[in-house]
């Protein structure tokens, strides 16, 4: 809601009942403090409570003071208000853990803040005596347990400040002296959200020659894959379709654990790559909070600078919602779908370590009451992805409550380990964890599912399981259909909000091959200039299980960047790219991320400073995009009998692997509908091996009749490019139903099935 950073004196009378003879009130936004000390700037819940705020996230150890200087216009008695909350009061837990003092010129205000109120409100601190002139103001944390402060209000009048949760309401803007007219910025495309999807998309668009904005409401990039959340980037970046995984590989960190260490997530590397792009303007610490639309087009997006409260207005031809939550689409009136409950939740992971000396930890009576049966012991010294809650809570309105529940669970578990559980009394000394200490806990939640922005295709689980093929397929999702559910073993007395999950990995996605997601999932079906990338794309709940991981989201962003270049060049919409310029998009998808151009009318050149793309999976073979004519891979063949999938043993295969069989009753049928009259060279591919059949029978059929039968020696290498062998040139008519069938019958070794190609001559 507000981005405060800024402190200023109110210059006009703006509240009813204000005493005109008194000095003007003073509003100090906590985020505007000159020195944040050990306090964290939390921007996650601006849409809920109206503002960024400072939080004392000290893991049970009070953090260093946040401090600033204000100017008091008149000496005398002032009334002080602090916007805060008791963050466990929602659950009637006691005592308040986040207790905070306000210190003025070295002396604490008598009232302790953060001790009452389940909702954000202005807590009164009574009257204080202030001198005129410069005054030192500090926030002093008493506990290290997530005390929070939005703003401080000082007045010589009797009025209570407005508690509206509107983002930067008029009275705050006036009080802070913020210009009414926003700073205007103009771009070809603006990506809102700096996770893998938005960041890779912005880089892609910039290298395509578009003037690009990347707007991120935090101070780091990477989203869930940043040092703030520490989820390792999963999914593969295969080269079997188009090289859209190249920018993802370039950006990706090398974290080997989830959560790992701060260093493993390479925040600075991500920032460095983005800042090198001449066509890309990065706006960190900017929360996009308002969207103007006209005739189903977004006209502008306004963003609040979280530290200063200044507003920037972004006008672009195209926008991409990569927020994960779908905020921009929602505000623009896009068609959406949010399931009622049973969503995947939010994680707040944590680490601990053994030290050389005993380390104490305060009792946490306000946390969840847990013993060793209530949670899985973090044996790897970290609580992993499955520390997750919020399955049935509202994924937007309840975000802060979900995060705070996770904190209660985390601290409750650590209290059980350190102070009062069997884990703490499991050795002869009476406390096996006397030297253990918390080293990190995420205060930024790692959310998996909010809502879906609907496109011209809403990808379903059935599409994936049946391997439905779309003409605009472009991103290979190589994660299984991975859905999370509460783990019954640990639900216990917290049935209303379980906090430990398990993953159910469905079948249907070959992680080596992947499933090709269509481009039509990446733009809105009713907001004409809105793209989307990341976990808010157009899929069902179950299909989200495979596309939601970060590297896959990054590849979506790369596709959007290239689609936006086509749209800009031909002055069309995202839908128009599919309907009129799909071949042009496919040509751009074939261009590796090593190439760039200064604008959409200039030729591409190779940038030698960008690493050459190497597909992440060693099993990747000849991309289908390299092959002329009509091609059916073995994955699309209709197979009978027992076949084995291969890919690691023999190189030179097409796409992501091959199949082989010793079953004499097995068949593999490759089906084609002939598009035009003509003569077609019918080719089959295989990779030779000494255990392959020397007499494999292959039939060519047309409209149900056998028209040619050949016997090939699969011990020998085919002579054509990419490992193909010609069965001969055969005339067909438009509309003919042709098939090529590889038979196991009579074979003297393993029969090999890879791709079949028909090329018109």
QUIMOUR-V597474 format. One record per helix or strand of 2 or more residues. SS is the DSSP state (helix for helix, strand for strand). FROM is the first residue (numbers start at 1). TO is the last residue. If there is no record, write none. Layout:
ss: (SS SS)
from: (FROM FROM)
to: (TO TO)
//
This chain:
ss: (strand strand helix strand helix strand strand strand helix strand strand strand strand strand strand helix strand helix strand helix helix helix helix strand strand strand strand helix strand strand strand strand strand helix helix strand strand strand helix strand strand helix strand strand helix strand helix helix helix strand strand helix strand helix strand strand strand strand strand strand strand helix strand strand strand strand)
from: (7 26 30 40 46 53 66 76 89 100 107 121 133 145 151 170 183 196 212 223 246 263 267 280 286 297 311 327 336 346 350 382 387 399 422 436 446 452 461 473 481 488 500 515 519 530 541 550 574 595 605 624 630 634 638 644 658 667 678 696 705 721 724 737 750 756)
to: (9 29 32 42 49 57 72 84 91 104 108 130 141 149 155 176 192 207 215 225 251 265 275 283 294 305 321 332 337 347 354 383 389 420 425 441 447 453 465 477 486 490 506 518 521 532 547 570 589 596 606 626 632 636 640 646 661 673 685 702 712 723 732 743 753 760)
//
